Amino acid sequence: MQTNKATELPPVAPAYNGIDRNAFLLGWKPQAELWNGRLAMIGFAAYLLWDLAGFSVVRDVLNLVH
């Protein structure tokens, strides 16, 4: 296996269960958890930008409660 000389780490992360880590696979597989985390991060960032633009679902719901 080839390593990066500066860090002594492999240049690419090893595969899970013999399959590429970035493969989009359905079912209960380690790759699904990686994609789930990535999509959740995109969702949180999108909501943060939406909130900073002045549209807030949470703020609107809290205003309805009062």
Order of alpha helices (4+ residues) and beta strands (2+ residues): alpha-alpha
